[in-house]
Every structure is written in structure tokens, then in C-alpha cells.
């Protein structure tokens, strides 16, 4: 996964496409702790071309070549990888989202404060865990 496929924005400061249901995840992704794979699969299986995922934050670890190959076309069509932004800008993305996402950790003794942050937006929350 790379952070180079930003799409046209509905607002000059946010990379959110117009006319789509914007699903926003803010936070870091780690290949061995917090992967977007289940989110990608949910959106793929919905067969809804109006769903768009925006990932705001860093991508760490080594996502396998198999993972990257499996989702390359999907990412090009349905995902914007924004990269790291300030806390203020992340809040702005969350406030403009139609749905906010929390991706749980594979480490079960952690409850990221992100869960509370997602709930505090007043938006629909999609909480994913393994």
C-alpha cells in the first residue's frame, strides 16, 4: 500500500470525492496489528460503486506482495490514502465523513481511544474487529 493515489476532492483541503458515500478511517495501519483487509472485503462484497474509503494516517509494516496484488485494482478505484495529517485535519475528515471506521487491533488487551473519538463524531460508526 502506498500513499500516492489521492483522488479529486470535493473540497480543496480534503481528499473526499463528491457524490460518494465517504467511509473514513483515521489512524495508523500496521500489517500485523491493524489491517484494512476486512473493510476492503466488506466494501467489495457490497457491490456498491458509490462507497469510497479514505484512510487518513500512516501505513506501517510490510503488507505482503499477495495483499498488495489482491487489492491493487480495488484501491485504485475505491480508496484514497491521504497519509499523515495534523489532529485538526484528521478531525475535519471525520466531521465530513458519512461513516467513520474503527479497525480493531489483533492485540486483544488494547482499546484505542479512537473508539471513543469515532463515537463522539455523532456519525454512523463501523467498528471492525477480528
BELTATA-V477501 format. One record per helix or strand of 3 or more residues. SS is the DSSP state (A for helix, B for strand). FROM is the first residue (numbers start at 1). LEN is the number of residues. Records with the same first field share a line. If there is no record, write none. Layout:
SS: FROM-LEN / FROM-LEN
//
This chain:
B: 21-6 / 51-6 / 79-5 / 99-5 / 124-5
A: 37-10 / 65-14 / 87-10 / 114-7
//
